[in-house]
Structures are given as C-alpha cells and as structure tokens.
C-alpha cells in the first residue's frame, strides 16, 4: 500500500497521526511537502524589474529559495520523527495543488488535513489548494481535522429556497 501524506505548515501533525493510525505497519508512506514557486519568483522578478540586472548575489529570490528549502527539510524531518517508522520524503516546488495531485498518481491513499476555517463544519474548512486536491485526486483521500472537529451544531443553515410553484 502506497500512502502519500501531504505535509503543510500548521496542520502536518494531524496528517502524520492519521498515517500512523489508519495505515498498516508495512505501508509505503511518502511524506510530501510542496513549496510554492510563486514567492521566490515574484522576488526574482521584482529585483530584476525594479532594481535592474546584475549583482545576482543581492537577489532576494535566491535567499527565499534557500529559506524555503531549509524550512521544508526541517518540516519533513519533524514529520518523519513523529511518524516513527520508515518513510520516503519528497520535496517539490510549483503550484501546490497540482504538485500534490501529480504526486498522488498511483497512490492507494492520500492523507491531508483541513486547512481552512476550522471552527465550523462545512466547505470553508478547506482552503483553495485543498479543495482542488479533493476535487481532482486520482486516489482515495483521508481528510482529517487538525484538531477536534467542531460539533454538528456548527453546520451552516440551508440556503433559503423560493416557494415552490405548480
């Protein structure tokens, strides 16, 4: 069984705990972190466009790329330690939602934690990237709450419907 656990800042412990609890001990677990490509790219562009070319050593985009890589490595190390068993670590860079969907191709399970509004049940409990992943994943998904799920009293009321005419 091949399991992908999407590791993101702030919610990764819930995904790791779900992997430990809901997968067999012999599962091939892949810890996946995706660094968005747009932040360093924007910094590179701003530096080149506004400050001119040359002096590449002063380009803030390069510094952001190094910081992102170090942060991802630290996060993956912490996740692997919490998992407490053999796993593979993968770091990708790009459009987060598309990289996660691509990484899930051929997997038996994708684990992700809700990353939106977490005080109410409902569709807003998923951020835009997670919503895309849930809608496009090529495998079954285990969607977990990063903390205790809100009570069912938090379900939004149904939308008002116009009177039914015959």
N, C-alpha and C positions, 0 to 999 in steps of 0.2 A: 504494500500500500504506500503510495507516494502522497505526502501531505505538504502543502505549502502554507506556512504561517506568515502572513503579511505583518511585518514589524513596523510600527509607526510610533513616533514620539507621543508620549502621554497615554497610549492605550495598549502598548505591547504586552504588559504583564498578563492581561486578560486572555490574549491570544495564546500565549505560552501555557498558561494554566489550562486552557481548553485543549491544547495539543496533548498535554500530559494526561488529562482526564479522559479524553474521548478518542484516543488513538491507541492501537495495540503497541506493545513494547518493541516489536520488530518493525514498526513503520519507518519508512524512509522520510524523515522530516527535513524540510528545507525552510530555513529562516530567510525571508526575503525582505530587503529594505530597498526602497526606491527614493533616490534623491531627485527632486525636481530640477530639470535643466534650465528652467526659466530665470532663476535668480542670478546665478553666475553669468548667464548670457546677457541679462539686462545690464549687469555691472560692466561686462566687457564692452557692450555697445555704448553705454554712457561714457565710459572712459575714452573710447576711440572717437566718438562723435563730438563730445563736448570739450575734451581736453587734448584732442589731437593724437596723432600716432607717435610712435617712438616711446622710449622709456618703458618697455614692456614690464620691467620689474616693478613698476608702480601701479600696474593694472589691478584694481580691486577684485575683478572677477576671478583672477588666479588665486588670490587669497581665499575668496569664498569657496572655490572648488576644493582647496586643501582643507578648510574647516569642515565642509560638508562631508568629505571622505573620512576625516577623523571622527566626526560625530557618528556617522553610520557604523564605522568599525566598533566604536565603543558600545553603541546600542546593540549591535549583533553579538558582541562578546557578553554583555549583560543578559541578553535573551538566551544565549546558549547555556550560560551558567545556571539560569533559572530553570531551563528545561531539564538539565541534569542527565542527559543521555546523548548519544551520538547524533549529530545532525550536520547538514551542509549549510553553509552561509553563502548567500548570494547578494551582491550589491549591484543595483542597476541605476542608471541615470536616464531621465527622459520624462515623458508625460506619465505621471504616476499611475493613473487609472489604466492606461494602455499597457504599460510595462507589467502591471500585476496580472492583467488578463492574459497577456502573452506568456508569462511565467507559469500560469495555471494550466496551460495547454498540456494535456496528457496526465494531469494530476488526478488523483482519486478524491481529493478533498482540498478545499481552500478555506482557511480559517482567517476571519477578520473580525475586528471589534468595531462596534458602532462609534462613530466619531463626530456626530452632530449634536443636536440638542438632547441631553441625556436626563432631563427632569420630567419628560413626558413620553408616553408611548406614542408611536406614530411615525410617519415617513420622514419627519425632520430629524429623527435620530440618526440619520445617515447624511454625511457630508456629500458634496458633489462627486468626489472621486469614488467613494464607497458605493454610492447609488449606481454609478456607471459600472462598477465591478459587479455588483449584484445583478444588474440587468444583462451583462454580457459574459459572465464567467462561463467557460466551457466545461465546467465540472460542478459537482455538488458543493454547496457552501455551508459552513458552520459560522453563523453570525452570533457573536456574543456581546453582552453588555460589559463595559469596562469596570463597572461596579454593580451593585444590586439593581435589578430592573425596577423602574417605577411601578407603582400599583396600577391596576386596571382602571381606577377612578381617574387616571390622567389621560385616558383616551380622549382625543378631541371629539366634540359633538358632531353628529352627522350634519352635512350641509342642508340648509332648508330646501325643500322641494316645492315647486309651484303646485297649486291644486290640480288634481287630475281631472281633465275634462273628457266627456264622452261625446 
